[in-house]
Amino acid sequence: MNKNTKKSQRKLSRTITGLSLSTALLSTLIMSSTATAGAWVGKEGSGYVKLGFANFTSDTYRGNNPTFKEFDGDNTSLYAEYGLGNSFSIYGSLLHQSYTQEDTVTGISEAEGFADTEIGIRYQWQANPFVLSTSFLVKTPFLYEEDDGLGNAQEDYEAKVLIGKGLDEYGYFGIEMGYRLRTGAPSDEYRYLIEYGFNITENAYFRTKLDGILSAENSDDSGLILNTNLSNPLEYDSGKLELTTGYNFNKNSGLKGFGVELTYTQEIYGNNILEGDSIQVGITKVF
């Protein structure tokens, strides 16, 4: 058996593993009552699932890379959370992506497959006068190899504080602050998020987020890009503006608990990042 055959078999095995994880999550979580956001932790047995399909394009790089020409990527993401009871919940995400990047010097580079997997646990300390929670998350690269170009092939560990406040008929507000420890070469990160959302009608809603990353500037080499993939720098700052509108179907429609979302995301500031737009269509389920 030659080296390429063995590598193909490893990739097939990881793909099957990822698909099995996706199927297991969906079959377990798509059952049948309220979604939670940010700091809120759902009751025991309740949960939320979102399957998203997104495209991202960029022809601008915020950093020192004058030979970059164009980046185009597609991804399918699965996010799920589940209430364990006693103010605890678990959550996680699985991502499958493909990208093509063009450079005037290095030419075209591309990759496709499962990327980093995240799983975390959240605990809600109080509900009044505002919601206060903490979370701990682990990111693992076990579904791909370093030369696949789908991530930095190292583990991350993140601790976060989450605050939320319901505003009655005016919606809700949330803020998150955390620190992500990244093993290996990449820089650690300060992470922050500000979120606001409200109901437009009984079924329709809107939310907006500012999702930010500030580098701790302790990478092994801030100028190094692994696998010539500009979406995976070792050290960067980022600020993303996210706008989402969604619709939850009525109970008597036969689609109880299901909904659809449309999300537009744009990098509005940062350094060593691709600047571009992303459009995501999502299918949601609450139970």
N, C-alpha and C positions, 0 to 999 in steps of 0.2 A: 504494500500500500504506500503510495507516494505522499509527499508532504502536503500537496494541494488537496488531495482526496481527504486526508485526515482533517485539514482545516475546514473543508466544506462540511464534513460530518459534524464537527464541533459547532459550526454555525447553525446547521439544521437542528441539532440537539437543543441549542439555546432558543431557537425560534419555537420549537415544540414546547419547551418549558414555559416560555413567555405566553404562548397561546393558551396553555393549560391554566396558568395563573389567571389570565383574563377571563376564561370561561368559568373558573371556580368563583372568582369574585362576583361576576355577573349573576351566576345561578344562585349564589348565596344571598346577594344583596337586593336583587330585583324581586321583591315580594310585595307586601302591601302594608304615612301620615304626616310629619313636618320636617322641613329642611332646616339645618342649622348653619349659621354663618360666623366666621371669625372665632370670637371668644366663647360663643355659646356651645354647650355640650348637650347632645340629645339624650332623651330618656333611654333606659335600658331597652334594647331591641329595636330602637329606631335608627334610621340611617339615611344616607344620601349617596347617589351614584351619578357620575357624569362621564359620558363618552363623547370626546371632542375630536373634530377633524379640522386642522388648521393649515394655512399656507403662509409662508414668510418670504418676502423678497427684499433685497437690498442691493444698491449700487454705490453705497457710501460707507466708508469705514472711519470711525472716529478714533484715529490713532496714526501711528507712523507705518503706513503700508501703501506707498504710492503705486504699486503694481497691481493692487486689487481692482477687479473689474465688475464682477457680479456674483451674487449668492442667491440661490433659490432653494427653499426647503419645504417639505411637507411632513406633518406629523399626526399621528393618531394617539390620543392620550386617554387613559382611564383613571379617574379619581374616585375614591370611595371612602366613606367614614361610617362608623357603627358605634352606637351607644352601648357601653359595657355595664352601666349601672354604677351607683356610688360616685357619681360625678366624673367618671372616666369615659373616654372614647378612644378608639383607635382609628387611624386614617392612613392612607397610602396612595401612591400613584405609580403607574406603569406607562412608559412612553415608547412608541415605535416611530422612528423617523427616517427620512431620506433627504439627502441634500446634494446639490451640485454647485461647485464653486469654481469660478474662472479667474485666472490670474495671467497677466501679460507675460510673466517670466516663467512661472512653474506650470502654466497650462491649466487643464481641467482636473479637479479632484472631486471624487464623489464617494458616498457610502450609503448603505441602507441596512436597517436592522433595529433591534431593541436597544435602547439607551439605558441611562441610569434609572434605578428603581428606588423609591422612597417609602419608608414606613415609619409612623410616629404614634405617640400616645399623648393625649391631652387630658388635663385635670382642671375642673372648674372650682375655684376656691369660694366664690360668692356670686350671688345674683343681684344684690342690691347694696348700695344705691346704683351700682354699675356692675357689669359682669367682669370678673377677673379670672383669667385662666393662665396656666403655663403649659408648655409642650416640649417634648424632646423627640427629635427626628434623626433617623439614620438613612443615609444614601449609600447604595452599593452598586458596583459596576459588574455584577456577576453574569449579566446576560450578553456581554460583549468582551472583546479583547482590545488591548491598547491600540493595535495597528488598524482596528476597524474604523477609527476616526469618529466615533459616536459619543465620545466623552473623554474625560481626563484619566479614566481608569484608576481612580482612587476613592477611598471612603470619605464621607463627610459626616459630622456630628453637629447637630444644631439644637440650641436651647433658646426658647422664646417666651416672652410675656405678651399676653393678649388682653386688651380691654375693649369692652363693648357697651353701648348704651342705647336702649330703645327710646325712640322719640315720638311714640304714639302714632298719630296720623301723619307725622313728618318723616317716618321711616326709622332708620337706625344709623349709628355711627360706630366705627371701629378703628383701633390703632394697634399695631403689632411692632415689637422691637426684639431683636435677637442677635445672636452671634453664632456663626457657622465655622467650626473648626474643620479644616480640610487637610487631610494627610497627604504626604508626598510633596510634589513641587508647587501646587497652586497656593495662592495667598488665602489666608482666612478672610472672612467677610462679616461686616456688620450689615444686618438686614432690617428693613423697616417697611411698613405698609400702612397706608391710610385709606379707609374705605367708607363710602356712604351709599345707602340704597333706600328705595321707597317703592311702594305699590302705586302703579298708575291707575289700574282698575282692580277689580276683585281677582282677575286672572293674570294681568300683565304687570311687570315690574321693571325697574331700572336700577343699575348700580354703577358706580365708578370707583376705580382704585388707582392709587399711586404706589407702585411697587418698586422699592429701591434697594440697591446693593452698593455698599461702600467698602472698597478694598482695605484690608488691614496693612497692605503694602509689605508683606513678609514672604513673598514667593521666592523660590530658588532663582528664578530668572524671569522678570516681568516682561521681557521682550520675546519670550519663546511661545510659539503657537504649536501645540501638538498636532501632528498629522495634517499640517497645513490647513486646518479647519478654523476659520476666524471666529466661529461661534463658540469656540472653546479656548479662550485665552487663559493664561495662568493667573493674570491679575488685571482687574478691570473695575470700573464704576459704572453703574447703570441706573436709569430712572425710566420706568415704563408707565405710560398712562393707558388705563384700560377702561373701555366703555362697553357695558353689556345691557342688552334688553332681552327679556324672556317672557314666556307665556306658559302657564300651568293649565292643563286641560281640566274641564269640569268633571265631577264625580260620575255624572250620568252619561258621559261621552264614551264609556268603555275603556278610557285611558287614564283611570284614576291614579294619581301620583306621578304621571309622566308630564314632561314639559320639554320645550325647545328653547335654545338660547342662541343669540348672535352676539359675538364679541369682537370688537375692534381694539387692537393694541398698537401703540407706537412708542418707540424709544425717543424720549424728548430731551434727555441729557445723558452724559456719561463719557467714558474714556476707554479706549481699547475695545470697542464694541462695534458691531454692525448696526447701522442706522436704517430702519425700514419699517414697513407696515405688516401687520398680521391680521388675518380674518379667520375666525373660528366659528364653526357651526357645532352646537352641542345638543345632545339628547340627555335629559335629566330624569331621575326617578327618586322620589322620596317615599319613605315607608315608616 
